[in-house]
Amino acid sequence: MLNIEHLSKRFGAKTAVDDLSLHIRPGEIYGFIGHNGAGKTTTLKCAVGILPWDAGTIRVNGVDLRAEPLRCKRELAYIPDNPDLYDFMSGQRYLNFVADIYGISAALRQERIGKYAALLELTGDLGQPISAYSHGMKQKLAVISAWLHAPKLIVMDEPFVGLDPKASHLLKEMMRRHCDAGGAIFFSTHVLEVAEKLCDKVAIIRQGRLVKAGTMEAVRGDESLEAVFLELEAE
């Protein structure tokens, strides 16, 4: 679903991502962990076509992202760590705006907006301006907008930040159902307990380089994910 081969990204003299390769397959929830500044967000932004990269190949569902960016972006959704939404819009207007971009019919958008807004308990707030939303409400709106066009691949940067425990639980269930239906999810997180319980596979990045990746069982062995991460950081 997402193939990253020998990705490198530099900002001036600094190499943010260094020869990184990852494969996220259909049905997988793939966690991406590392300390602040390790290169997680840069990798995610390259993977969805927000940032250009210096070397390597990225394919989404078999399609080259550099050669056919619009075709790839129809197949994916991206939620940044701090959703930058249009504050002057209402929640409903914003979701309709997203639905227009992806050409979703009136009937289908109504069905999906109703379904996910009810699930995340945002229905009563959709008529309010986004400027009046809390961070958690904005995060919920971003989640709904990401699921709206039924993308095959969903990429998320720290998706649980700002969500209350119930909303976090609901998002985990949405992620699992998405992958059980043949989709794939690639997300970064600092909450290692969440990654350990939720992910099928995990990758650890340090100073732009991949240091360990694979199934959760293979990466952690007989230890906790936190213990493995701290050991790698101490090396």
C-alpha positions in Angstrom: 0.0 0.0 0.0 2.9 2.4 0.8 6.4 1.6 -0.4 9.2 3.9 0.6 12.6 3.0 -0.9 15.8 4.7 0.1 14.2 8.0 1.0 16.5 10.9 1.8 15.5 14.5 2.7 17.8 17.3 3.5 17.2 20.8 4.8 20.3 22.7 3.9 23.3 20.9 5.5 21.1 18.9 7.8 19.9 15.4 6.7 16.5 14.9 8.2 15.8 11.5 6.7 18.7 9.3 5.6 18.2 6.3 3.2 15.0 5.1 4.8 13.0 2.2 3.4 9.6 1.0 4.7 6.8 -1.2 3.3 3.3 -0.8 4.7 1.0 -3.5 3.3 -2.8 -3.7 3.1 -4.3 -4.7 6.5 -1.5 -3.3 8.5 -1.4 -0.7 11.3 2.2 0.4 11.1 3.6 2.5 14.0 6.4 5.0 13.6 8.3 6.0 16.7 11.3 8.1 17.6 12.4 11.1 19.7 11.5 14.7 18.8 13.5 15.7 15.7 14.2 12.1 14.7 12.6 12.6 11.2 9.1 11.1 11.8 7.1 14.1 10.6 9.4 14.8 7.7 9.0 11.2 6.5 5.2 11.3 6.8 5.0 14.6 4.9 7.2 13.2 2.1 5.1 10.0 2.0 1.9 12.0 1.3 3.5 14.5 -1.1 3.5 17.6 1.1 7.3 17.9 1.1 9.6 17.2 -1.9 12.5 14.8 -1.2 16.0 14.6 -2.5 16.4 10.9 -3.2 14.4 7.7 -3.2 11.0 6.5 -4.5 7.6 6.6 -2.8 4.7 4.5 -4.2 1.1 4.6 -3.0 -0.9 1.5 -4.0 1.8 0.8 -6.7 1.7 4.3 -8.2 4.8 6.6 -8.2 4.0 9.6 -6.0 6.5 11.9 -7.8 5.2 10.9 -11.3 1.4 10.9 -10.5 0.9 12.9 -7.3 -2.9 13.6 -7.8 -3.6 10.0 -8.5 -1.8 9.0 -5.3 -3.5 11.6 -3.2 -6.9 10.3 -4.2 -5.9 7.0 -2.5 -4.8 8.5 0.8 -5.6 10.8 3.7 -3.3 12.7 6.0 -3.9 14.0 9.5 -1.1 16.3 10.8 -0.1 16.6 14.4 -1.8 20.0 14.7 -4.8 20.1 12.2 -4.7 23.5 10.5 -8.4 23.8 9.6 -10.4 26.8 8.2 -11.6 28.6 11.3 -14.0 30.7 9.4 -16.0 27.7 8.3 -18.4 25.6 10.3 -17.6 22.0 10.8 -20.4 21.0 8.4 -19.2 23.4 5.7 -15.6 22.2 6.1 -16.6 18.5 5.6 -18.7 19.5 2.6 -15.6 21.3 1.2 -13.5 18.2 1.6 -16.3 16.1 0.0 -16.4 18.4 -2.9 -12.7 18.1 -3.5 -13.0 14.3 -3.7 -16.2 14.3 -5.7 -18.3 12.5 -3.1 -22.0 12.5 -4.0 -24.5 14.3 -1.8 -26.1 11.1 -0.5 -22.8 9.4 0.3 -21.4 12.4 2.1 -24.5 12.8 4.2 -24.3 9.1 5.1 -20.6 9.2 6.0 -20.7 12.5 7.8 -23.7 11.4 9.9 -22.0 8.1 10.7 -18.6 9.4 11.8 -19.9 12.5 13.5 -22.3 10.4 15.6 -19.6 7.9 16.4 -17.2 10.7 17.6 -20.0 12.7 19.3 -19.5 15.8 17.1 -23.0 15.9 15.5 -24.3 18.7 17.6 -21.2 20.9 17.0 -21.1 20.7 13.2 -23.0 23.9 12.8 -20.6 25.8 15.0 -17.6 27.7 13.6 -14.3 25.8 13.8 -12.9 28.8 15.6 -15.0 27.9 18.6 -13.8 24.3 18.6 -11.4 22.9 21.2 -8.2 21.1 20.1 -9.9 17.8 20.6 -12.9 18.8 18.6 -10.7 19.9 15.7 -8.9 16.6 15.9 -12.2 14.8 15.7 -13.2 16.9 12.6 -9.9 16.1 11.0 -10.5 12.4 11.6 -13.9 12.6 10.0 -12.5 14.4 7.0 -9.8 11.8 6.6 -12.3 8.9 6.5 -14.8 10.8 4.4 -13.5 9.6 0.9 -12.8 6.0 2.1 -9.0 6.2 1.3 -7.0 3.1 1.1 -4.1 4.6 3.0 -4.4 6.8 6.1 -1.3 8.6 7.4 -1.4 10.3 10.8 1.1 12.3 12.8 0.4 11.9 16.6 -3.3 11.3 16.1 -4.2 10.8 19.7 -2.9 14.1 21.0 -5.8 16.2 22.3 -8.3 13.4 22.3 -10.0 12.3 25.5 -9.9 8.6 26.5 -13.2 7.8 24.9 -12.4 9.4 21.6 -9.0 7.7 21.6 -10.6 4.4 22.1 -13.1 5.1 19.2 -10.3 6.1 16.9 -8.4 2.9 17.6 -11.5 0.9 16.7 -11.8 2.9 13.5 -8.2 2.2 12.6 -8.6 -1.5 13.2 -11.8 -1.7 11.1 -10.2 0.3 8.3 -7.3 -2.2 8.1 -9.5 -5.2 8.6 -11.4 -4.0 5.4 -8.1 -4.0 3.5 -6.8 -0.5 4.1 -3.5 0.5 5.7 -2.5 3.0 8.4 0.9 4.5 9.0 1.1 6.7 12.0 3.6 8.3 14.4 3.2 8.3 18.1 5.1 9.0 21.3 2.7 6.8 23.3 4.5 3.6 23.2 1.8 1.7 25.1 -0.7 2.5 22.4 1.7 1.4 19.7 2.5 -1.8 21.5 -1.2 -2.8 21.8 -2.5 -1.5 18.5 0.2 -2.0 15.8 0.9 -5.0 13.7 4.3 -3.6 12.8 6.5 -0.8 14.1 9.6 1.1 12.9 12.0 3.0 15.1 13.9 6.0 13.6 16.8 7.8 15.2 18.5 10.9 13.7 16.9 10.2 10.3 18.0 6.6 10.0 15.8 3.5 10.5 17.3 1.5 13.4 14.7 -1.3 13.8 11.5 -2.4 12.0 9.3 -5.4 11.7 6.4 -7.1 13.5 5.8 -6.0 17.0 6.9 -9.4 18.3 10.1 -9.3 16.3 11.0 -5.8 17.4 10.4 -6.1 21.1 11.3 -9.8 21.6 10.8 -10.6 25.3 10.9 -7.0 26.3 8.4 -4.1 26.3 8.5 -1.7 23.4 9.4 1.0 25.8 12.5 -1.0 27.0 13.6 -1.6 23.4 13.2 2.0 22.5 15.2 3.2 25.5 17.9 0.7 24.9 18.3 1.9 21.3 18.3 5.5 22.3 21.0 4.8 24.8 23.3 3.2 22.3 
